[in-house]
């Protein structure tokens, strides 16, 4: 188990990126959270196996149909445990 952060840039807000990320993470068995950042990016914290996380990152490079991902930054962070995968709304 490991935890990574993923920051996605581009046209990623207003295109159901968070909802689609939640559905993808649940289907992969990943726990964590996804939220919009003030500057227009989407931020994910995800915990799972290396293979699960790679699959999520690969999906994030494209995102949902209406998204236009221009950049993605991943970073391994301290292990965090979550009960499920949720959308964090401000």
CNS distance restraints for C-alpha pairs under 8 A (distance, minus, plus):
assign (resid   1 and name CA) (resid  47 and name CA) 6.71 0.50 0.50
assign (resid   1 and name CA) (resid  48 and name CA) 5.10 0.50 0.50
assign (resid   1 and name CA) (resid  49 and name CA) 4.80 0.50 0.50
assign (resid   1 and name CA) (resid  50 and name CA) 7.22 0.50 0.50
assign (resid   1 and name CA) (resid  79 and name CA) 7.64 0.50 0.50
assign (resid   2 and name CA) (resid  47 and name CA) 5.54 0.50 0.50
assign (resid   2 and name CA) (resid  48 and name CA) 5.68 0.50 0.50
assign (resid   2 and name CA) (resid  49 and name CA) 6.21 0.50 0.50
assign (resid   2 and name CA) (resid  50 and name CA) 7.08 0.50 0.50
assign (resid   2 and name CA) (resid  76 and name CA) 7.56 0.50 0.50
assign (resid   2 and name CA) (resid  77 and name CA) 7.94 0.50 0.50
assign (resid   2 and name CA) (resid  78 and name CA) 7.73 0.50 0.50
assign (resid   2 and name CA) (resid  79 and name CA) 5.51 0.50 0.50
assign (resid   2 and name CA) (resid  80 and name CA) 7.87 0.50 0.50
assign (resid   3 and name CA) (resid  45 and name CA) 6.94 0.50 0.50
assign (resid   3 and name CA) (resid  46 and name CA) 5.47 0.50 0.50
assign (resid   3 and name CA) (resid  47 and name CA) 4.23 0.50 0.50
assign (resid   3 and name CA) (resid  48 and name CA) 6.60 0.50 0.50
assign (resid   3 and name CA) (resid  76 and name CA) 6.04 0.50 0.50
assign (resid   3 and name CA) (resid  77 and name CA) 5.69 0.50 0.50
assign (resid   3 and name CA) (resid  78 and name CA) 6.37 0.50 0.50
assign (resid   3 and name CA) (resid  79 and name CA) 4.94 0.50 0.50
assign (resid   3 and name CA) (resid  80 and name CA) 6.17 0.50 0.50
assign (resid   4 and name CA) (resid  45 and name CA) 5.83 0.50 0.50
assign (resid   4 and name CA) (resid  46 and name CA) 5.51 0.50 0.50
assign (resid   4 and name CA) (resid  47 and name CA) 6.60 0.50 0.50
assign (resid   4 and name CA) (resid  53 and name CA) 7.81 0.50 0.50
assign (resid   4 and name CA) (resid  74 and name CA) 6.61 0.50 0.50
assign (resid   4 and name CA) (resid  75 and name CA) 5.42 0.50 0.50
assign (resid   4 and name CA) (resid  76 and name CA) 4.29 0.50 0.50
assign (resid   4 and name CA) (resid  77 and name CA) 5.33 0.50 0.50
assign (resid   4 and name CA) (resid  78 and name CA) 7.99 0.50 0.50
assign (resid   5 and name CA) (resid  43 and name CA) 7.18 0.50 0.50
assign (resid   5 and name CA) (resid  44 and name CA) 5.54 0.50 0.50
assign (resid   5 and name CA) (resid  45 and name CA) 4.55 0.50 0.50
assign (resid   5 and name CA) (resid  46 and name CA) 6.44 0.50 0.50
assign (resid   5 and name CA) (resid  74 and name CA) 5.56 0.50 0.50
assign (resid   5 and name CA) (resid  75 and name CA) 5.29 0.50 0.50
assign (resid   5 and name CA) (resid  76 and name CA) 6.41 0.50 0.50
assign (resid   5 and name CA) (resid  77 and name CA) 6.73 0.50 0.50
assign (resid   6 and name CA) (resid  43 and name CA) 5.75 0.50 0.50
assign (resid   6 and name CA) (resid  44 and name CA) 4.99 0.50 0.50
assign (resid   6 and name CA) (resid  45 and name CA) 6.48 0.50 0.50
assign (resid   6 and name CA) (resid  46 and name CA) 7.98 0.50 0.50
assign (resid   6 and name CA) (resid  57 and name CA) 7.62 0.50 0.50
assign (resid   6 and name CA) (resid  72 and name CA) 6.83 0.50 0.50
assign (resid   6 and name CA) (resid  73 and name CA) 5.61 0.50 0.50
assign (resid   6 and name CA) (resid  74 and name CA) 4.50 0.50 0.50
assign (resid   6 and name CA) (resid  75 and name CA) 6.69 0.50 0.50
assign (resid   7 and name CA) (resid  41 and name CA) 6.71 0.50 0.50
assign (resid   7 and name CA) (resid  42 and name CA) 5.78 0.50 0.50
assign (resid   7 and name CA) (resid  43 and name CA) 4.63 0.50 0.50
assign (resid   7 and name CA) (resid  44 and name CA) 6.45 0.50 0.50
assign (resid   7 and name CA) (resid  72 and name CA) 5.65 0.50 0.50
assign (resid   7 and name CA) (resid  73 and name CA) 5.18 0.50 0.50
assign (resid   7 and name CA) (resid  74 and name CA) 6.57 0.50 0.50
assign (resid   8 and name CA) (resid  12 and name CA) 7.29 0.50 0.50
assign (resid   8 and name CA) (resid  41 and name CA) 5.59 0.50 0.50
assign (resid   8 and name CA) (resid  42 and name CA) 5.17 0.50 0.50
assign (resid   8 and name CA) (resid  43 and name CA) 6.47 0.50 0.50
assign (resid   8 and name CA) (resid  60 and name CA) 7.48 0.50 0.50
assign (resid   8 and name CA) (resid  69 and name CA) 6.83 0.50 0.50
assign (resid   8 and name CA) (resid  70 and name CA) 7.76 0.50 0.50
assign (resid   8 and name CA) (resid  71 and name CA) 5.91 0.50 0.50
assign (resid   8 and name CA) (resid  72 and name CA) 4.58 0.50 0.50
assign (resid   8 and name CA) (resid  73 and name CA) 6.64 0.50 0.50
assign (resid   9 and name CA) (resid  40 and name CA) 7.29 0.50 0.50
assign (resid   9 and name CA) (resid  41 and name CA) 4.87 0.50 0.50
assign (resid   9 and name CA) (resid  42 and name CA) 6.80 0.50 0.50
assign (resid   9 and name CA) (resid  69 and name CA) 5.88 0.50 0.50
assign (resid   9 and name CA) (resid  70 and name CA) 5.63 0.50 0.50
assign (resid   9 and name CA) (resid  71 and name CA) 5.03 0.50 0.50
assign (resid   9 and name CA) (resid  72 and name CA) 6.25 0.50 0.50
assign (resid  10 and name CA) (resid  40 and name CA) 7.73 0.50 0.50
assign (resid  10 and name CA) (resid  41 and name CA) 6.96 0.50 0.50
assign (resid  10 and name CA) (resid  67 and name CA) 7.66 0.50 0.50
assign (resid  10 and name CA) (resid  68 and name CA) 5.61 0.50 0.50
assign (resid  10 and name CA) (resid  69 and name CA) 4.65 0.50 0.50
assign (resid  10 and name CA) (resid  70 and name CA) 4.75 0.50 0.50
assign (resid  10 and name CA) (resid  71 and name CA) 6.71 0.50 0.50
assign (resid  11 and name CA) (resid  15 and name CA) 7.66 0.50 0.50
assign (resid  11 and name CA) (resid  40 and name CA) 7.84 0.50 0.50
assign (resid  11 and name CA) (resid  67 and name CA) 5.42 0.50 0.50
assign (resid  11 and name CA) (resid  68 and name CA) 4.85 0.50 0.50
assign (resid  11 and name CA) (resid  69 and name CA) 6.19 0.50 0.50
assign (resid  11 and name CA) (resid  70 and name CA) 7.83 0.50 0.50
assign (resid  12 and name CA) (resid  16 and name CA) 7.93 0.50 0.50
assign (resid  12 and name CA) (resid  17 and name CA) 5.97 0.50 0.50
assign (resid  12 and name CA) (resid  40 and name CA) 7.24 0.50 0.50
assign (resid  12 and name CA) (resid  41 and name CA) 6.46 0.50 0.50
assign (resid  12 and name CA) (resid  42 and name CA) 6.55 0.50 0.50
assign (resid  12 and name CA) (resid  67 and name CA) 5.29 0.50 0.50
assign (resid  12 and name CA) (resid  68 and name CA) 6.53 0.50 0.50
assign (resid  12 and name CA) (resid  69 and name CA) 6.66 0.50 0.50
assign (resid  13 and name CA) (resid  17 and name CA) 6.52 0.50 0.50
assign (resid  13 and name CA) (resid  36 and name CA) 7.06 0.50 0.50
assign (resid  13 and name CA) (resid  40 and name CA) 6.36 0.50 0.50
assign (resid  13 and name CA) (resid  41 and name CA) 7.06 0.50 0.50
assign (resid  13 and name CA) (resid  42 and name CA) 7.15 0.50 0.50
assign (resid  13 and name CA) (resid  67 and name CA) 7.92 0.50 0.50
assign (resid  15 and name CA) (resid  64 and name CA) 7.25 0.50 0.50
assign (resid  15 and name CA) (resid  66 and name CA) 5.56 0.50 0.50
assign (resid  15 and name CA) (resid  67 and name CA) 5.80 0.50 0.50
assign (resid  16 and name CA) (resid  20 and name CA) 6.09 0.50 0.50
assign (resid  16 and name CA) (resid  64 and name CA) 7.12 0.50 0.50
assign (resid  17 and name CA) (resid  21 and name CA) 5.92 0.50 0.50
assign (resid  17 and name CA) (resid  42 and name CA) 7.86 0.50 0.50
assign (resid  17 and name CA) (resid  63 and name CA) 6.60 0.50 0.50
assign (resid  17 and name CA) (resid  64 and name CA) 6.07 0.50 0.50
assign (resid  17 and name CA) (resid  67 and name CA) 7.17 0.50 0.50
assign (resid  18 and name CA) (resid  22 and name CA) 6.18 0.50 0.50
assign (resid  18 and name CA) (resid  34 and name CA) 6.01 0.50 0.50
assign (resid  18 and name CA) (resid  35 and name CA) 6.65 0.50 0.50
assign (resid  18 and name CA) (resid  36 and name CA) 7.74 0.50 0.50
assign (resid  18 and name CA) (resid  42 and name CA) 7.63 0.50 0.50
assign (resid  18 and name CA) (resid  87 and name CA) 6.53 0.50 0.50
assign (resid  19 and name CA) (resid  23 and name CA) 6.35 0.50 0.50
assign (resid  19 and name CA) (resid  87 and name CA) 7.31 0.50 0.50
assign (resid  20 and name CA) (resid  24 and name CA) 6.12 0.50 0.50
assign (resid  20 and name CA) (resid  63 and name CA) 7.74 0.50 0.50
assign (resid  20 and name CA) (resid  64 and name CA) 6.41 0.50 0.50
assign (resid  21 and name CA) (resid  25 and name CA) 5.97 0.50 0.50
assign (resid  21 and name CA) (resid  34 and name CA) 7.39 0.50 0.50
assign (resid  21 and name CA) (resid  60 and name CA) 7.73 0.50 0.50
assign (resid  21 and name CA) (resid  63 and name CA) 7.74 0.50 0.50
assign (resid  22 and name CA) (resid  26 and name CA) 6.11 0.50 0.50
assign (resid  22 and name CA) (resid  33 and name CA) 7.77 0.50 0.50
assign (resid  22 and name CA) (resid  34 and name CA) 7.33 0.50 0.50
assign (resid  22 and name CA) (resid  85 and name CA) 6.20 0.50 0.50
assign (resid  22 and name CA) (resid  86 and name CA) 6.52 0.50 0.50
assign (resid  22 and name CA) (resid  87 and name CA) 7.01 0.50 0.50
assign (resid  23 and name CA) (resid  27 and name CA) 6.20 0.50 0.50
assign (resid  24 and name CA) (resid  28 and name CA) 6.25 0.50 0.50
assign (resid  24 and name CA) (resid  56 and name CA) 7.22 0.50 0.50
assign (resid  25 and name CA) (resid  29 and name CA) 6.13 0.50 0.50
assign (resid  25 and name CA) (resid  30 and name CA) 4.96 0.50 0.50
assign (resid  25 and name CA) (resid  31 and name CA) 6.94 0.50 0.50
assign (resid  25 and name CA) (resid  56 and name CA) 6.70 0.50 0.50
assign (resid  25 and name CA) (resid  85 and name CA) 6.93 0.50 0.50
assign (resid  26 and name CA) (resid  30 and name CA) 5.78 0.50 0.50
assign (resid  26 and name CA) (resid  31 and name CA) 7.24 0.50 0.50
assign (resid  26 and name CA) (resid  84 and name CA) 7.92 0.50 0.50
assign (resid  26 and name CA) (resid  85 and name CA) 6.62 0.50 0.50
assign (resid  28 and name CA) (resid  52 and name CA) 6.05 0.50 0.50
assign (resid  28 and name CA) (resid  55 and name CA) 7.84 0.50 0.50
assign (resid  28 and name CA) (resid  56 and name CA) 7.68 0.50 0.50
assign (resid  29 and name CA) (resid  48 and name CA) 7.33 0.50 0.50
assign (resid  29 and name CA) (resid  52 and name CA) 7.34 0.50 0.50
assign (resid  30 and name CA) (resid  46 and name CA) 6.43 0.50 0.50
assign (resid  30 and name CA) (resid  47 and name CA) 5.78 0.50 0.50
assign (resid  30 and name CA) (resid  48 and name CA) 5.17 0.50 0.50
assign (resid  30 and name CA) (resid  52 and name CA) 6.82 0.50 0.50
assign (resid  30 and name CA) (resid  53 and name CA) 7.51 0.50 0.50
assign (resid  30 and name CA) (resid  84 and name CA) 7.70 0.50 0.50
assign (resid  30 and name CA) (resid  85 and name CA) 6.91 0.50 0.50
assign (resid  31 and name CA) (resid  46 and name CA) 5.76 0.50 0.50
assign (resid  31 and name CA) (resid  47 and name CA) 5.29 0.50 0.50
assign (resid  31 and name CA) (resid  48 and name CA) 6.78 0.50 0.50
assign (resid  31 and name CA) (resid  81 and name CA) 7.59 0.50 0.50
assign (resid  31 and name CA) (resid  82 and name CA) 5.62 0.50 0.50
assign (resid  31 and name CA) (resid  83 and name CA) 6.67 0.50 0.50
assign (resid  31 and name CA) (resid  84 and name CA) 4.81 0.50 0.50
assign (resid  31 and name CA) (resid  85 and name CA) 4.48 0.50 0.50
assign (resid  32 and name CA) (resid  44 and name CA) 7.44 0.50 0.50
assign (resid  32 and name CA) (resid  45 and name CA) 5.33 0.50 0.50
assign (resid  32 and name CA) (resid  46 and name CA) 4.51 0.50 0.50
assign (resid  32 and name CA) (resid  47 and name CA) 5.93 0.50 0.50
assign (resid  32 and name CA) (resid  81 and name CA) 7.62 0.50 0.50
assign (resid  32 and name CA) (resid  82 and name CA) 5.59 0.50 0.50
assign (resid  32 and name CA) (resid  83 and name CA) 7.88 0.50 0.50
assign (resid  32 and name CA) (resid  84 and name CA) 6.31 0.50 0.50
assign (resid  32 and name CA) (resid  85 and name CA) 4.55 0.50 0.50
assign (resid  32 and name CA) (resid  86 and name CA) 6.47 0.50 0.50
assign (resid  33 and name CA) (resid  44 and name CA) 5.73 0.50 0.50
assign (resid  33 and name CA) (resid  45 and name CA) 5.40 0.50 0.50
assign (resid  33 and name CA) (resid  46 and name CA) 6.59 0.50 0.50
assign (resid  33 and name CA) (resid  85 and name CA) 5.27 0.50 0.50
assign (resid  33 and name CA) (resid  86 and name CA) 4.73 0.50 0.50
assign (resid  33 and name CA) (resid  87 and name CA) 5.63 0.50 0.50
assign (resid  33 and name CA) (resid  88 and name CA) 6.50 0.50 0.50
assign (resid  34 and name CA) (resid  42 and name CA) 7.13 0.50 0.50
assign (resid  34 and name CA) (resid  43 and name CA) 5.69 0.50 0.50
assign (resid  34 and name CA) (resid  44 and name CA) 4.36 0.50 0.50
assign (resid  34 and name CA) (resid  45 and name CA) 6.52 0.50 0.50
assign (resid  34 and name CA) (resid  85 and name CA) 7.92 0.50 0.50
assign (resid  34 and name CA) (resid  86 and name CA) 6.50 0.50 0.50
assign (resid  34 and name CA) (resid  87 and name CA) 5.06 0.50 0.50
assign (resid  34 and name CA) (resid  88 and name CA) 6.00 0.50 0.50
assign (resid  35 and name CA) (resid  42 and name CA) 5.82 0.50 0.50
assign (resid  35 and name CA) (resid  43 and name CA) 5.38 0.50 0.50
assign (resid  35 and name CA) (resid  44 and name CA) 6.54 0.50 0.50
assign (resid  35 and name CA) (resid  87 and name CA) 5.96 0.50 0.50
assign (resid  35 and name CA) (resid  88 and name CA) 5.04 0.50 0.50
assign (resid  35 and name CA) (resid  89 and name CA) 6.44 0.50 0.50
assign (resid  36 and name CA) (resid  40 and name CA) 6.86 0.50 0.50
assign (resid  36 and name CA) (resid  41 and name CA) 6.07 0.50 0.50
assign (resid  36 and name CA) (resid  42 and name CA) 4.58 0.50 0.50
assign (resid  36 and name CA) (resid  43 and name CA) 6.17 0.50 0.50
assign (resid  36 and name CA) (resid  88 and name CA) 7.99 0.50 0.50
assign (resid  36 and name CA) (resid  89 and name CA) 7.65 0.50 0.50
assign (resid  37 and name CA) (resid  41 and name CA) 5.22 0.50 0.50
assign (resid  37 and name CA) (resid  42 and name CA) 5.72 0.50 0.50
assign (resid  37 and name CA) (resid  43 and name CA) 6.58 0.50 0.50
assign (resid  46 and name CA) (resid  53 and name CA) 7.23 0.50 0.50
assign (resid  47 and name CA) (resid  53 and name CA) 7.36 0.50 0.50
assign (resid  47 and name CA) (resid  79 and name CA) 7.31 0.50 0.50
assign (resid  47 and name CA) (resid  80 and name CA) 6.74 0.50 0.50
assign (resid  47 and name CA) (resid  81 and name CA) 6.94 0.50 0.50
assign (resid  47 and name CA) (resid  82 and name CA) 7.67 0.50 0.50
assign (resid  48 and name CA) (resid  52 and name CA) 5.89 0.50 0.50
assign (resid  48 and name CA) (resid  53 and name CA) 6.03 0.50 0.50
assign (resid  49 and name CA) (resid  53 and name CA) 6.15 0.50 0.50
assign (resid  50 and name CA) (resid  54 and name CA) 6.07 0.50 0.50
assign (resid  51 and name CA) (resid  55 and name CA) 6.25 0.50 0.50
assign (resid  52 and name CA) (resid  56 and name CA) 6.43 0.50 0.50
assign (resid  53 and name CA) (resid  57 and name CA) 6.15 0.50 0.50
assign (resid  54 and name CA) (resid  58 and name CA) 6.05 0.50 0.50
assign (resid  55 and name CA) (resid  59 and name CA) 6.23 0.50 0.50
assign (resid  56 and name CA) (resid  60 and name CA) 6.14 0.50 0.50
assign (resid  57 and name CA) (resid  61 and name CA) 6.45 0.50 0.50
assign (resid  58 and name CA) (resid  62 and name CA) 7.48 0.50 0.50
assign (resid  59 and name CA) (resid  63 and name CA) 5.85 0.50 0.50
assign (resid  60 and name CA) (resid  69 and name CA) 7.95 0.50 0.50
assign (resid  60 and name CA) (resid  72 and name CA) 7.81 0.50 0.50
assign (resid  61 and name CA) (resid  69 and name CA) 6.27 0.50 0.50
assign (resid  61 and name CA) (resid  71 and name CA) 7.76 0.50 0.50
assign (resid  61 and name CA) (resid  72 and name CA) 6.76 0.50 0.50
assign (resid  62 and name CA) (resid  67 and name CA) 7.34 0.50 0.50
assign (resid  62 and name CA) (resid  68 and name CA) 7.26 0.50 0.50
assign (resid  62 and name CA) (resid  69 and name CA) 6.17 0.50 0.50
assign (resid  63 and name CA) (resid  67 and name CA) 5.91 0.50 0.50
assign (resid  63 and name CA) (resid  68 and name CA) 7.64 0.50 0.50
assign (resid  63 and name CA) (resid  69 and name CA) 7.07 0.50 0.50
